[in-house]
Amino acid sequence: MDTQQAIAPSRAPSAGVVHINIRLTDGYSIISNRLSQHRDMSLLAIGLGTHIQSLPAGRRIGVKALAAIFPESEARIAAALRELEHHGFLRRTRERVRGGRVATRTESYNHPEAAARRAEAGARTGAVATSARVIDPAPAPVRVPEREPAPAPVPVPASEPPVAREPDPVPRLVPPPAAPKPPPPPLPFPRWPSAPLFDEAARLLAGLQVSAPLFALSEVDVERLTPGVAAWLERGVRPDAVRVALTDDPPVPLRHPAKLLRHRLIALLPPPVPAAVPVVPLQNCDDCDRAFRSPVPGCCGECRDVRAYADDEPCLLGA
């Protein structure tokens, strides 16, 4: 008599989910873990993608049709459809149907990477077949004439050893005394000159001798230096700051105050004031009447997604 062996029952895990599975014979769909366990999509997009892959071909999957079944809003459903389309599980194309109408064909993919590789391989095969039909016949071989042997070298009598020559002295690159000097850099000039700006700059230069007696300028010097001071004032520098920057710590003795002012106006020129960032105005959405920022009126982002997946035209589901 055979001895009966006892089989130990399988132990359930001490923590985590426990699967109680029953063999299904009808009413089920095969869903890839690439969708059900996707880490970069929201749970709403994963659940909606699972629902779409369980539908028969030809079922309408527009926003309004899905919102009539599920409790989520049209905006959330449109966002989930956009996620599925971004990750390759949905693809929308426009094609003509009977009667000349244009319909949106939505294709559902359970393995986007494999589908992309298959499409790429098909395109490559078609390209190879096309190129094989237009291959030119091989050209006839070209005969290369044989090269004649080179003549034997003729012996050359030994000559006298070369005499070592001293290297030529390197010329010194010294400019001649009468070499022309480079022109001085130009004086700054305001980008938007105006009469009030030039008047204020001229008053500032004429009043330098009050706070700094060494900087007594002639009328000609004031006229020549006025555009440079106007460029400083245009860049937002206050008149007191311009006065300090031009007259602070002069050399002793100061022989040419106008030349020193011109040098400082060029060398110490501050950067221009950065342009102000334009403020995008608030608009009211034409559909939901919520506020959003946009340079032109229209619809907000969520309502644009709803319109993109609207049911105004036929939407075919292709597996």
Secondary structure as GFF3:
##gff-version 3
##sequence-region A 1 319
A	DSSP	alpha_helix	33	36	.	.	.	ID=ss1
A	DSSP	alpha_helix	43	53	.	.	.	ID=ss2
A	DSSP	alpha_helix	63	67	.	.	.	ID=ss3
A	DSSP	alpha_helix	74	86	.	.	.	ID=ss4
A	DSSP	beta_strand	90	96	.	.	.	ID=ss5
A	DSSP	three_ten_helix	98	100	.	.	.	ID=ss6
A	DSSP	beta_strand	102	108	.	.	.	ID=ss7
A	DSSP	alpha_helix	112	133	.	.	.	ID=ss8
A	DSSP	alpha_helix	195	206	.	.	.	ID=ss9
A	DSSP	alpha_helix	208	211	.	.	.	ID=ss10
A	DSSP	alpha_helix	219	234	.	.	.	ID=ss11
A	DSSP	alpha_helix	239	247	.	.	.	ID=ss12
A	DSSP	alpha_helix	257	267	.	.	.	ID=ss13
A	DSSP	beta_strand	282	284	.	.	.	ID=ss14
A	DSSP	beta_strand	291	293	.	.	.	ID=ss15
A	DSSP	alpha_helix	301	308	.	.	.	ID=ss16
A	DSSP	beta_strand	315	318	.	.	.	ID=ss17
###
